Amino acid sequence: MTSLENSKHTKRRAFDICEDNTDEPYGDLEFFRKCAEIGKEVGLTPGYYFKNYQDMPHYELNRWWLQ
């Protein structure tokens, strides 16, 4: 777990998504897979592809100049 001081969310380098207009906003695995593909294409790091744990709603902007 990450502390709030070190969170990429609080540094505005990460965000989470969910599916709209559904009773299960985090239940559609195909939705998150497709979103992860799009995120990767536009240069984001999707949590869908994390090796240690899968964080399907999570996206990060990891660029060397932002470090």
BAROMAR-612621 format. One record per residue: chain; y, z, x of N, C-alpha, C in turn. Coordinates in steps of 0.1 Angstrom, whole numbers, plus 5000, padded with zeros to 4 digits. Layout:
BEGIN
  unit   n.y   n.z   n.x  ca.y  ca.z  ca.x   c.y   c.z   c.x
     A     Y     Z     X     Y     Z     X     Y     Z     X
...
//
This chain:
BEGIN
  unit   n.y   n.z   n.x  ca.y  ca.z  ca.x   c.y   c.z   c.x
     A  4988  5000  5008  5000  5000  5000  5013  5000  5009
     A  5023  4993  5005  5035  4992  5012  5046  5001  5006
     A  5053  5008  5015  5064  5016  5010  5075  5008  5005
     A  5084  5013  4997  5095  5006  4991  5104  5001  5002
     A  5106  5008  5012  5116  5004  5023  5111  4992  5030
     A  5098  4990  5031  5092  4978  5038  5087  4967  5029
     A  5090  4968  5016  5085  4959  5006  5092  4946  5007
     A  5085  4935  5007  5092  4922  5007  5099  4919  4993
     A  5094  4926  4983  5101  4926  4970  5115  4931  4971
     A  5117  4943  4977  5131  4949  4978  5139  4941  4988
     A  5133  4934  4997  5141  4926  5007  5143  4912  5001
     A  5139  4910  4989  5141  4897  4982  5134  4885  4989
     A  5122  4888  4994  5114  4878  5000  5101  4876  4993
     A  5100  4883  4981  5087  4882  4973  5090  4883  4959
     A  5082  4878  4950  5083  4879  4936  5069  4878  4930
     A  5067  4883  4918  5055  4882  4910  5057  4873  4898
     A  5047  4867  4893  5048  4859  4881  5037  4864  4871
     A  5038  4859  4859  5028  4861  4848  5029  4849  4839
     A  5018  4848  4831  5018  4837  4821  5025  4842  4809
     A  5034  4833  4803  5042  4837  4792  5034  4832  4779
     A  5038  4838  4768  5033  4834  4755  5018  4836  4753
     A  5013  4847  4758  4999  4850  4757  4997  4866  4756
     A  4986  4870  4750  4983  4884  4749  4978  4890  4762
     A  4974  4881  4771  4968  4885  4784  4976  4878  4795
     A  4988  4883  4799  4996  4876  4809  4990  4875  4823
     A  4980  4882  4826  4974  4882  4839  4959  4878  4838
     A  4954  4873  4827  4940  4870  4825  4935  4856  4827
     A  4944  4847  4829  4940  4833  4830  4939  4829  4845
     A  4927  4829  4850  4925  4827  4864  4929  4813  4868
     A  4926  4803  4860  4930  4789  4863  4945  4787  4863
     A  4953  4794  4855  4967  4794  4856  4972  4798  4869
     A  4967  4810  4874  4971  4815  4887  4966  4806  4899
     A  4955  4800  4898  4950  4790  4908  4960  4778  4909
     A  4963  4773  4897  4973  4761  4897  4986  4765  4903
     A  4991  4777  4899  5004  4781  4904  5004  4783  4919
     A  4993  4789  4924  4991  4791  4938  4992  4778  4946
     A  4986  4768  4940  4986  4754  4947  5000  4749  4947
     A  5008  4751  4936  5022  4746  4936  5030  4754  4946
     A  5028  4768  4946  5036  4776  4955  5033  4772  4969
     A  5021  4770  4973  5018  4766  4986  5025  4752  4990
     A  5025  4743  4981  5031  4730  4983  5046  4731  4985
     A  5053  4741  4979  5067  4742  4981  5071  4752  4992
     A  5061  4757  5000  5063  4765  5011  5063  4780  5009
     A  5057  4784  4998  5056  4799  4996  5042  4803  5001
     A  5040  4816  5003  5027  4822  5006  5022  4829  4993
     A  5013  4823  4986  5007  4829  4974  4997  4840  4977
     A  4999  4851  4970  4989  4862  4972  4975  4858  4967
     A  4974  4848  4960  4961  4843  4955  4952  4840  4967
     A  4958  4836  4979  4950  4833  4991  4950  4844  5001
     A  4954  4856  4998  4954  4867  5007  4939  4870  5011
     A  4936  4873  5023  4922  4875  5028  4917  4889  5024
     A  4925  4899  5026  4920  4913  5024  4919  4916  5009
     A  4928  4911  5001  4927  4913  4987  4935  4902  4980
     A  4931  4899  4968  4937  4888  4961  4948  4893  4951
     A  4960  4890  4954  4972  4894  4945  4977  4882  4938
     A  4970  4878  4928  4973  4865  4921  4987  4863  4917
     A  4994  4873  4911  5008  4871  4907  5019  4870  4918
     A  5015  4873  4930  5024  4876  4941  5027  4863  4949
     A  5040  4861  4953  5044  4850  4961  5054  4855  4971
     A  5054  4850  4984  5063  4855  4994  5069  4842  5001
     A  5081  4844  5005  5088  4834  5014  5088  4839  5028
     A  5079  4834  5036  5077  4838  5050  5082  4827  5059
     A  5094  4829  5064  5100  4819  5073  5104  4827  5086
     A  5103  4821  5097  5106  4828  5110  5121  4832  5110
     A  5130  4824  5104  5144  4828  5105  5148  4839  5095
     A  5139  4843  5086  5142  4854  5077  5137  4867  5083
     A  5130  4867  5094  5124  4880  5099  5135  4889  5104
//
